[in-house]
Amino acid sequence: MTHTKKEISPAGQAALGVLGLVQAAFAFLAFWDLAHRNAAEVRGPKPLWIPAILVNWIGPASYFLFGIRR
């Protein structure tokens, strides 16, 4: 059985690179907000949000949607 190597086109590589940068920026913004926000404005203990934010896309989105008291 032979396996063929599937290559990603340059446009696909660029799109993946942009998605990676956006995801990293989203996580950075969540960490920055968590670090600068008063503990009374965050639902749950702030240290528990650190590993949650590390979960790609879901973590930062969860923090912004559910972790901040409004």
PDB file of N, CA, C and O in Angstrom:
ATOM      1  N   MET A   1       0.846  -1.172   0.000  1.00  0.00           N
ATOM      2  CA  MET A   1       0.000   0.000   0.000  1.00  0.00           C
ATOM      3  C   MET A   1       0.898   1.244   0.000  1.00  0.00           C
ATOM      4  O   MET A   1       1.778   1.374   0.851  1.00  0.00           O
ATOM      5  N   THR A   2       0.683   2.122  -0.919  1.00  0.00           N
ATOM      6  CA  THR A   2       1.483   3.342  -0.996  1.00  0.00           C
ATOM      7  C   THR A   2       0.661   4.513  -0.491  1.00  0.00           C
ATOM      8  O   THR A   2      -0.558   4.573  -0.654  1.00  0.00           O
ATOM      9  N   HIS A   3       1.352   5.410   0.108  1.00  0.00           N
ATOM     10  CA  HIS A   3       0.699   6.621   0.620  1.00  0.00           C
ATOM     11  C   HIS A   3       1.135   7.800  -0.242  1.00  0.00           C
ATOM     12  O   HIS A   3       2.311   7.942  -0.577  1.00  0.00           O
ATOM     13  N   THR A   4       0.188   8.623  -0.586  1.00  0.00           N
ATOM     14  CA  THR A   4       0.536   9.814  -1.349  1.00  0.00           C
ATOM     15  C   THR A   4       0.622  10.995  -0.398  1.00  0.00           C
ATOM     16  O   THR A   4      -0.163  11.115   0.543  1.00  0.00           O
ATOM     17  N   LYS A   5       1.560  11.838  -0.652  1.00  0.00           N
ATOM     18  CA  LYS A   5       1.743  13.032   0.167  1.00  0.00           C
ATOM     19  C   LYS A   5       0.874  14.143  -0.404  1.00  0.00           C
ATOM     20  O   LYS A   5       0.984  14.504  -1.576  1.00  0.00           O
ATOM     21  N   LYS A   6       0.021  14.669   0.438  1.00  0.00           N
ATOM     22  CA  LYS A   6      -0.829  15.776  -0.001  1.00  0.00           C
ATOM     23  C   LYS A   6      -0.178  17.081   0.429  1.00  0.00           C
ATOM     24  O   LYS A   6       0.120  17.285   1.605  1.00  0.00           O
ATOM     25  N   GLU A   7       0.032  17.942  -0.522  1.00  0.00           N
ATOM     26  CA  GLU A   7       0.661  19.219  -0.233  1.00  0.00           C
ATOM     27  C   GLU A   7      -0.397  20.321  -0.197  1.00  0.00           C
ATOM     28  O   GLU A   7      -1.411  20.274  -0.894  1.00  0.00           O
ATOM     29  N   ILE A   8      -0.120  21.286   0.624  1.00  0.00           N
ATOM     30  CA  ILE A   8      -1.018  22.431   0.742  1.00  0.00           C
ATOM     31  C   ILE A   8      -0.516  23.513  -0.205  1.00  0.00           C
ATOM     32  O   ILE A   8       0.679  23.805  -0.252  1.00  0.00           O
ATOM     33  N   SER A   9      -1.427  24.098  -0.948  1.00  0.00           N
ATOM     34  CA  SER A   9      -1.056  25.151  -1.893  1.00  0.00           C
ATOM     35  C   SER A   9      -0.518  26.363  -1.130  1.00  0.00           C
ATOM     36  O   SER A   9      -0.781  26.510   0.063  1.00  0.00           O
ATOM     37  N   PRO A  10       0.227  27.222  -1.807  1.00  0.00           N
ATOM     38  CA  PRO A  10       0.717  28.445  -1.146  1.00  0.00           C
ATOM     39  C   PRO A  10      -0.424  29.292  -0.569  1.00  0.00           C
ATOM     40  O   PRO A  10      -0.277  29.875   0.505  1.00  0.00           O
ATOM     41  N   ALA A  11      -1.552  29.361  -1.271  1.00  0.00           N
ATOM     42  CA  ALA A  11      -2.688  30.124  -0.749  1.00  0.00           C
ATOM     43  C   ALA A  11      -3.231  29.465   0.514  1.00  0.00           C
ATOM     44  O   ALA A  11      -3.608  30.147   1.466  1.00  0.00           O
ATOM     45  N   GLY A  12      -3.268  28.137   0.517  1.00  0.00           N
ATOM     46  CA  GLY A  12      -3.721  27.418   1.698  1.00  0.00           C
ATOM     47  C   GLY A  12      -2.780  27.609   2.871  1.00  0.00           C
ATOM     48  O   GLY A  12      -3.219  27.755   4.012  1.00  0.00           O
ATOM     49  N   GLN A  13      -1.477  27.607   2.588  1.00  0.00           N
ATOM     50  CA  GLN A  13      -0.496  27.850   3.637  1.00  0.00           C
ATOM     51  C   GLN A  13      -0.655  29.252   4.213  1.00  0.00           C
ATOM     52  O   GLN A  13      -0.569  29.443   5.426  1.00  0.00           O
ATOM     53  N   ALA A  14      -0.885  30.222   3.348  1.00  0.00           N
ATOM     54  CA  ALA A  14      -1.080  31.596   3.812  1.00  0.00           C
ATOM     55  C   ALA A  14      -2.330  31.698   4.673  1.00  0.00           C
ATOM     56  O   ALA A  14      -2.321  32.368   5.706  1.00  0.00           O
ATOM     57  N   ALA A  15      -3.406  31.037   4.255  1.00  0.00           N
ATOM     58  CA  ALA A  15      -4.650  31.067   5.025  1.00  0.00           C
ATOM     59  C   ALA A  15      -4.451  30.423   6.398  1.00  0.00           C
ATOM     60  O   ALA A  15      -4.941  30.942   7.401  1.00  0.00           O
ATOM     61  N   LEU A  16      -3.741  29.305   6.448  1.00  0.00           N
ATOM     62  CA  LEU A  16      -3.470  28.662   7.730  1.00  0.00           C
ATOM     63  C   LEU A  16      -2.600  29.546   8.616  1.00  0.00           C
ATOM     64  O   LEU A  16      -2.799  29.604   9.829  1.00  0.00           O
ATOM     65  N   GLY A  17      -1.642  30.230   8.012  1.00  0.00           N
ATOM     66  CA  GLY A  17      -0.804  31.150   8.768  1.00  0.00           C
ATOM     67  C   GLY A  17      -1.611  32.292   9.365  1.00  0.00           C
ATOM     68  O   GLY A  17      -1.413  32.661  10.523  1.00  0.00           O
ATOM     69  N   VAL A  18      -2.512  32.845   8.581  1.00  0.00           N
ATOM     70  CA  VAL A  18      -3.366  33.941   9.064  1.00  0.00           C
ATOM     71  C   VAL A  18      -4.269  33.440  10.184  1.00  0.00           C
ATOM     72  O   VAL A  18      -4.428  34.120  11.198  1.00  0.00           O
ATOM     73  N   LEU A  19      -4.864  32.256  10.014  1.00  0.00           N
ATOM     74  CA  LEU A  19      -5.718  31.687  11.068  1.00  0.00           C
ATOM     75  C   LEU A  19      -4.927  31.464  12.353  1.00  0.00           C
ATOM     76  O   LEU A  19      -5.432  31.718  13.447  1.00  0.00           O
ATOM     77  N   GLY A  20      -3.702  30.996  12.224  1.00  0.00           N
ATOM     78  CA  GLY A  20      -2.856  30.796  13.394  1.00  0.00           C
ATOM     79  C   GLY A  20      -2.557  32.104  14.107  1.00  0.00           C
ATOM     80  O   GLY A  20      -2.589  32.170  15.335  1.00  0.00           O
ATOM     81  N   LEU A  21      -2.267  33.143  13.335  1.00  0.00           N
ATOM     82  CA  LEU A  21      -2.005  34.453  13.938  1.00  0.00           C
ATOM     83  C   LEU A  21      -3.246  35.020  14.630  1.00  0.00           C
ATOM     84  O   LEU A  21      -3.148  35.601  15.711  1.00  0.00           O
ATOM     85  N   VAL A  22      -4.409  34.849  14.005  1.00  0.00           N
ATOM     86  CA  VAL A  22      -5.657  35.340  14.598  1.00  0.00           C
ATOM     87  C   VAL A  22      -5.940  34.599  15.902  1.00  0.00           C
ATOM     88  O   VAL A  22      -6.333  35.213  16.894  1.00  0.00           O
ATOM     89  N   GLN A  23      -5.742  33.283  15.904  1.00  0.00           N
ATOM     90  CA  GLN A  23      -5.984  32.493  17.112  1.00  0.00           C
ATOM     91  C   GLN A  23      -5.024  32.915  18.222  1.00  0.00           C
ATOM     92  O   GLN A  23      -5.437  33.057  19.373  1.00  0.00           O
ATOM     93  N   ALA A  24      -3.759  33.115  17.894  1.00  0.00           N
ATOM     94  CA  ALA A  24      -2.770  33.541  18.890  1.00  0.00           C
ATOM     95  C   ALA A  24      -3.116  34.931  19.432  1.00  0.00           C
ATOM     96  O   ALA A  24      -2.980  35.177  20.631  1.00  0.00           O
ATOM     97  N   ALA A  25      -3.560  35.836  18.561  1.00  0.00           N
ATOM     98  CA  ALA A  25      -3.950  37.179  18.999  1.00  0.00           C
ATOM     99  C   ALA A  25      -5.176  37.124  19.900  1.00  0.00           C
ATOM    100  O   ALA A  25      -5.256  37.860  20.883  1.00  0.00           O
ATOM    101  N   PHE A  26      -6.133  36.258  19.574  1.00  0.00           N
ATOM    102  CA  PHE A  26      -7.350  36.082  20.381  1.00  0.00           C
ATOM    103  C   PHE A  26      -6.976  35.604  21.783  1.00  0.00           C
ATOM    104  O   PHE A  26      -7.492  36.123  22.773  1.00  0.00           O
ATOM    105  N   ALA A  27      -6.083  34.620  21.872  1.00  0.00           N
ATOM    106  CA  ALA A  27      -5.640  34.117  23.171  1.00  0.00           C
ATOM    107  C   ALA A  27      -4.866  35.205  23.920  1.00  0.00           C
ATOM    108  O   ALA A  27      -5.067  35.388  25.121  1.00  0.00           O
ATOM    109  N   PHE A  28      -3.983  35.928  23.224  1.00  0.00           N
ATOM    110  CA  PHE A  28      -3.231  37.007  23.864  1.00  0.00           C
ATOM    111  C   PHE A  28      -4.170  38.047  24.457  1.00  0.00           C
ATOM    112  O   PHE A  28      -3.966  38.492  25.587  1.00  0.00           O
ATOM    113  N   LEU A  29      -5.197  38.441  23.707  1.00  0.00           N
ATOM    114  CA  LEU A  29      -6.149  39.433  24.207  1.00  0.00           C
ATOM    115  C   LEU A  29      -6.900  38.926  25.432  1.00  0.00           C
ATOM    116  O   LEU A  29      -7.159  39.688  26.363  1.00  0.00           O
ATOM    117  N   ALA A  30      -7.247  37.652  25.432  1.00  0.00           N
ATOM    118  CA  ALA A  30      -7.935  37.076  26.592  1.00  0.00           C
ATOM    119  C   ALA A  30      -7.009  37.089  27.809  1.00  0.00           C
ATOM    120  O   ALA A  30      -7.438  37.455  28.903  1.00  0.00           O
ATOM    121  N   PHE A  31      -5.732  36.692  27.630  1.00  0.00           N
ATOM    122  CA  PHE A  31      -4.779  36.721  28.741  1.00  0.00           C
ATOM    123  C   PHE A  31      -4.540  38.151  29.225  1.00  0.00           C
ATOM    124  O   PHE A  31      -4.474  38.401  30.428  1.00  0.00           O
ATOM    125  N   TRP A  32      -4.412  39.082  28.285  1.00  0.00           N
ATOM    126  CA  TRP A  32      -4.177  40.473  28.664  1.00  0.00           C
ATOM    127  C   TRP A  32      -5.363  41.005  29.467  1.00  0.00           C
ATOM    128  O   TRP A  32      -5.182  41.663  30.492  1.00  0.00           O
ATOM    129  N   ASP A  33      -6.579  40.718  28.994  1.00  0.00           N
ATOM    130  CA  ASP A  33      -7.770  41.181  29.698  1.00  0.00           C
ATOM    131  C   ASP A  33      -7.853  40.548  31.088  1.00  0.00           C
ATOM    132  O   ASP A  33      -8.164  41.233  32.062  1.00  0.00           O
ATOM    133  N   LEU A  34      -7.578  39.258  31.182  1.00  0.00           N
ATOM    134  CA  LEU A  34      -7.614  38.563  32.463  1.00  0.00           C
ATOM    135  C   LEU A  34      -6.610  39.162  33.441  1.00  0.00           C
ATOM    136  O   LEU A  34      -6.919  39.341  34.619  1.00  0.00           O
ATOM    137  N   ALA A  35      -5.423  39.470  32.963  1.00  0.00           N
ATOM    138  CA  ALA A  35      -4.381  40.022  33.824  1.00  0.00           C
ATOM    139  C   ALA A  35      -4.717  41.429  34.315  1.00  0.00           C
ATOM    140  O   ALA A  35      -4.323  41.809  35.418  1.00  0.00           O
ATOM    141  N   HIS A  36      -5.438  42.200  33.509  1.00  0.00           N
ATOM    142  CA  HIS A  36      -5.718  43.587  33.862  1.00  0.00           C
ATOM    143  C   HIS A  36      -7.099  43.796  34.481  1.00  0.00           C
ATOM    144  O   HIS A  36      -7.423  44.901  34.916  1.00  0.00           O
ATOM    145  N   ARG A  37      -7.891  42.770  34.522  1.00  0.00           N
ATOM    146  CA  ARG A  37      -9.246  42.898  35.056  1.00  0.00           C
ATOM    147  C   ARG A  37      -9.251  42.565  36.545  1.00  0.00           C
ATOM    148  O   ARG A  37      -8.560  41.645  36.984  1.00  0.00           O
ATOM    149  N   ASN A  38     -10.031  43.315  37.318  1.00  0.00           N
ATOM    150  CA  ASN A  38     -10.199  43.083  38.745  1.00  0.00           C
ATOM    151  C   ASN A  38     -10.840  41.705  38.953  1.00  0.00           C
ATOM    152  O   ASN A  38     -11.724  41.313  38.191  1.00  0.00           O
ATOM    153  N   ALA A  39     -10.398  40.973  39.978  1.00  0.00           N
ATOM    154  CA  ALA A  39     -10.913  39.626  40.239  1.00  0.00           C
ATOM    155  C   ALA A  39     -12.423  39.617  40.462  1.00  0.00           C
ATOM    156  O   ALA A  39     -13.081  38.621  40.162  1.00  0.00           O
ATOM    157  N   ALA A  40     -12.981  40.706  40.982  1.00  0.00           N
ATOM    158  CA  ALA A  40     -14.430  40.775  41.218  1.00  0.00           C
ATOM    159  C   ALA A  40     -15.213  40.827  39.909  1.00  0.00           C
ATOM    160  O   ALA A  40     -16.411  40.543  39.895  1.00  0.00           O
ATOM    161  N   GLU A  41     -14.553  41.184  38.817  1.00  0.00           N
ATOM    162  CA  GLU A  41     -15.221  41.269  37.518  1.00  0.00           C
ATOM    163  C   GLU A  41     -15.125  39.980  36.715  1.00  0.00           C
ATOM    164  O   GLU A  41     -15.638  39.903  35.598  1.00  0.00           O
ATOM    165  N   VAL A  42     -14.466  38.961  37.281  1.00  0.00           N
ATOM    166  CA  VAL A  42     -14.280  37.687  36.581  1.00  0.00           C
ATOM    167  C   VAL A  42     -15.080  36.611  37.302  1.00  0.00           C
ATOM    168  O   VAL A  42     -15.032  36.501  38.528  1.00  0.00           O
ATOM    169  N   ARG A  43     -15.809  35.825  36.532  1.00  0.00           N
ATOM    170  CA  ARG A  43     -16.549  34.708  37.117  1.00  0.00           C
ATOM    171  C   ARG A  43     -15.575  33.576  37.409  1.00  0.00           C
ATOM    172  O   ARG A  43     -14.860  33.120  36.517  1.00  0.00           O
ATOM    173  N   GLY A  44     -15.547  33.132  38.636  1.00  0.00           N
ATOM    174  CA  GLY A  44     -14.642  32.066  39.036  1.00  0.00           C
ATOM    175  C   GLY A  44     -13.257  32.598  39.327  1.00  0.00           C
ATOM    176  O   GLY A  44     -12.958  33.759  39.051  1.00  0.00           O
ATOM    177  N   PRO A  45     -12.406  31.740  39.890  1.00  0.00           N
ATOM    178  CA  PRO A  45     -11.036  32.168  40.201  1.00  0.00           C
ATOM    179  C   PRO A  45     -10.230  32.460  38.929  1.00  0.00           C
ATOM    180  O   PRO A  45     -10.260  31.689  37.970  1.00  0.00           O
ATOM    181  N   LYS A  46      -9.520  33.572  38.940  1.00  0.00           N
ATOM    182  CA  LYS A  46      -8.724  33.956  37.772  1.00  0.00           C
ATOM    183  C   LYS A  46      -7.715  32.879  37.366  1.00  0.00           C
ATOM    184  O   LYS A  46      -7.554  32.641  36.169  1.00  0.00           O
ATOM    185  N   PRO A  47      -7.021  32.213  38.311  1.00  0.00           N
ATOM    186  CA  PRO A  47      -6.046  31.192  37.888  1.00  0.00           C
ATOM    187  C   PRO A  47      -6.670  30.028  37.107  1.00  0.00           C
ATOM    188  O   PRO A  47      -5.983  29.393  36.307  1.00  0.00           O
ATOM    189  N   LEU A  48      -7.938  29.742  37.321  1.00  0.00           N
ATOM    190  CA  LEU A  48      -8.574  28.655  36.579  1.00  0.00           C
ATOM    191  C   LEU A  48      -8.842  29.020  35.126  1.00  0.00           C
ATOM    192  O   LEU A  48      -9.010  28.135  34.288  1.00  0.00           O
ATOM    193  N   TRP A  49      -8.883  30.308  34.819  1.00  0.00           N
ATOM    194  CA  TRP A  49      -9.101  30.730  33.433  1.00  0.00           C
ATOM    195  C   TRP A  49      -7.839  30.574  32.582  1.00  0.00           C
ATOM    196  O   TRP A  49      -7.924  30.511  31.356  1.00  0.00           O
ATOM    197  N   ILE A  50      -6.678  30.512  33.222  1.00  0.00           N
ATOM    198  CA  ILE A  50      -5.423  30.411  32.449  1.00  0.00           C
ATOM    199  C   ILE A  50      -5.387  29.144  31.592  1.00  0.00           C
ATOM    200  O   ILE A  50      -5.184  29.250  30.383  1.00  0.00           O
ATOM    201  N   PRO A  51      -5.576  27.940  32.168  1.00  0.00           N
ATOM    202  CA  PRO A  51      -5.568  26.763  31.293  1.00  0.00           C
ATOM    203  C   PRO A  51      -6.755  26.724  30.336  1.00  0.00           C
ATOM    204  O   PRO A  51      -6.652  26.179  29.237  1.00  0.00           O
ATOM    205  N   ALA A  52      -7.884  27.303  30.753  1.00  0.00           N
ATOM    206  CA  ALA A  52      -9.058  27.315  29.869  1.00  0.00           C
ATOM    207  C   ALA A  52      -8.781  28.136  28.611  1.00  0.00           C
ATOM    208  O   ALA A  52      -9.180  27.741  27.515  1.00  0.00           O
ATOM    209  N   ILE A  53      -8.111  29.260  28.757  1.00  0.00           N
ATOM    210  CA  ILE A  53      -7.814  30.132  27.618  1.00  0.00           C
ATOM    211  C   ILE A  53      -6.861  29.445  26.643  1.00  0.00           C
ATOM    212  O   ILE A  53      -6.849  29.773  25.457  1.00  0.00           O
ATOM    213  N   LEU A  54      -6.063  28.497  27.130  1.00  0.00           N
ATOM    214  CA  LEU A  54      -5.108  27.801  26.269  1.00  0.00           C
ATOM    215  C   LEU A  54      -5.777  26.837  25.288  1.00  0.00           C
ATOM    216  O   LEU A  54      -5.127  26.368  24.354  1.00  0.00           O
ATOM    217  N   VAL A  55      -7.046  26.537  25.480  1.00  0.00           N
ATOM    218  CA  VAL A  55      -7.757  25.659  24.552  1.00  0.00           C
ATOM    219  C   VAL A  55      -8.095  26.473  23.303  1.00  0.00           C
ATOM    220  O   VAL A  55      -8.835  27.454  23.375  1.00  0.00           O
ATOM    221  N   ASN A  56      -7.551  26.063  22.167  1.00  0.00           N
ATOM    222  CA  ASN A  56      -7.697  26.834  20.924  1.00  0.00           C
ATOM    223  C   ASN A  56      -9.135  27.253  20.664  1.00  0.00           C
ATOM    224  O   ASN A  56     -10.057  26.442  20.760  1.00  0.00           O
ATOM    225  N   TRP A  57      -9.312  28.490  20.342  1.00  0.00           N
ATOM    226  CA  TRP A  57     -10.564  29.144  19.978  1.00  0.00           C
ATOM    227  C   TRP A  57     -11.617  29.065  21.069  1.00  0.00           C
ATOM    228  O   TRP A  57     -12.194  30.090  21.431  1.00  0.00           O
ATOM    229  N   ILE A  58     -11.883  27.887  21.601  1.00  0.00           N
ATOM    230  CA  ILE A  58     -12.955  27.707  22.586  1.00  0.00           C
ATOM    231  C   ILE A  58     -12.630  28.416  23.893  1.00  0.00           C
ATOM    232  O   ILE A  58     -13.506  29.037  24.496  1.00  0.00           O
ATOM    233  N   GLY A  59     -11.382  28.331  24.335  1.00  0.00           N
ATOM    234  CA  GLY A  59     -10.991  28.943  25.598  1.00  0.00           C
ATOM    235  C   GLY A  59     -11.151  30.450  25.619  1.00  0.00           C
ATOM    236  O   GLY A  59     -11.850  30.979  26.484  1.00  0.00           O
ATOM    237  N   PRO A  60     -10.516  31.163  24.680  1.00  0.00           N
ATOM    238  CA  PRO A  60     -10.684  32.619  24.682  1.00  0.00           C
ATOM    239  C   PRO A  60     -12.147  33.037  24.470  1.00  0.00           C
ATOM    240  O   PRO A  60     -12.620  33.987  25.095  1.00  0.00           O
ATOM    241  N   ALA A  61     -12.854  32.331  23.595  1.00  0.00           N
ATOM    242  CA  ALA A  61     -14.261  32.671  23.362  1.00  0.00           C
ATOM    243  C   ALA A  61     -15.075  32.463  24.635  1.00  0.00           C
ATOM    244  O   ALA A  61     -15.930  33.286  24.964  1.00  0.00           O
ATOM    245  N   SER A  62     -14.819  31.371  25.353  1.00  0.00           N
ATOM    246  CA  SER A  62     -15.529  31.108  26.605  1.00  0.00           C
ATOM    247  C   SER A  62     -15.236  32.194  27.630  1.00  0.00           C
ATOM    248  O   SER A  62     -16.134  32.646  28.341  1.00  0.00           O
ATOM    249  N   TYR A  63     -13.981  32.608  27.701  1.00  0.00           N
ATOM    250  CA  TYR A  63     -13.628  33.666  28.650  1.00  0.00           C
ATOM    251  C   TYR A  63     -14.397  34.953  28.339  1.00  0.00           C
ATOM    252  O   TYR A  63     -15.000  35.552  29.230  1.00  0.00           O
ATOM    253  N   PHE A  64     -14.374  35.370  27.082  1.00  0.00           N
ATOM    254  CA  PHE A  64     -15.060  36.620  26.733  1.00  0.00           C
ATOM    255  C   PHE A  64     -16.579  36.504  26.853  1.00  0.00           C
ATOM    256  O   PHE A  64     -17.243  37.483  27.192  1.00  0.00           O
ATOM    257  N   LEU A  65     -17.136  35.330  26.582  1.00  0.00           N
ATOM    258  CA  LEU A  65     -18.590  35.163  26.645  1.00  0.00           C
ATOM    259  C   LEU A  65     -19.110  34.907  28.060  1.00  0.00           C
ATOM    260  O   LEU A  65     -20.158  35.427  28.442  1.00  0.00           O
ATOM    261  N   PHE A  66     -18.371  34.101  28.841  1.00  0.00           N
ATOM    262  CA  PHE A  66     -18.898  33.653  30.136  1.00  0.00           C
ATOM    263  C   PHE A  66     -18.042  34.052  31.327  1.00  0.00           C
ATOM    264  O   PHE A  66     -18.531  34.028  32.456  1.00  0.00           O
ATOM    265  N   GLY A  67     -16.800  34.413  31.122  1.00  0.00           N
ATOM    266  CA  GLY A  67     -15.897  34.672  32.236  1.00  0.00           C
ATOM    267  C   GLY A  67     -15.929  36.084  32.777  1.00  0.00           C
ATOM    268  O   GLY A  67     -15.441  36.326  33.881  1.00  0.00           O
ATOM    269  N   ILE A  68     -16.476  37.006  32.049  1.00  0.00           N
ATOM    270  CA  ILE A  68     -16.479  38.401  32.478  1.00  0.00           C
ATOM    271  C   ILE A  68     -17.879  38.761  32.980  1.00  0.00           C
ATOM    272  O   ILE A  68     -18.884  38.563  32.298  1.00  0.00           O
ATOM    273  N   ARG A  69     -17.899  39.295  34.195  1.00  0.00           N
ATOM    274  CA  ARG A  69     -19.187  39.768  34.743  1.00  0.00           C
ATOM    275  C   ARG A  69     -19.551  41.076  34.065  1.00  0.00           C
ATOM    276  O   ARG A  69     -18.715  41.967  33.915  1.00  0.00           O
ATOM    277  N   ARG A  70     -20.779  41.180  33.666  1.00  0.00           N
ATOM    278  CA  ARG A  70     -21.244  42.396  33.012  1.00  0.00           C
ATOM    279  C   ARG A  70     -22.268  43.097  33.854  1.00  0.00           C
ATOM    280  O   ARG A  70     -22.775  44.148  33.461  1.00  0.00           O
TER     281      ARG A  70
END
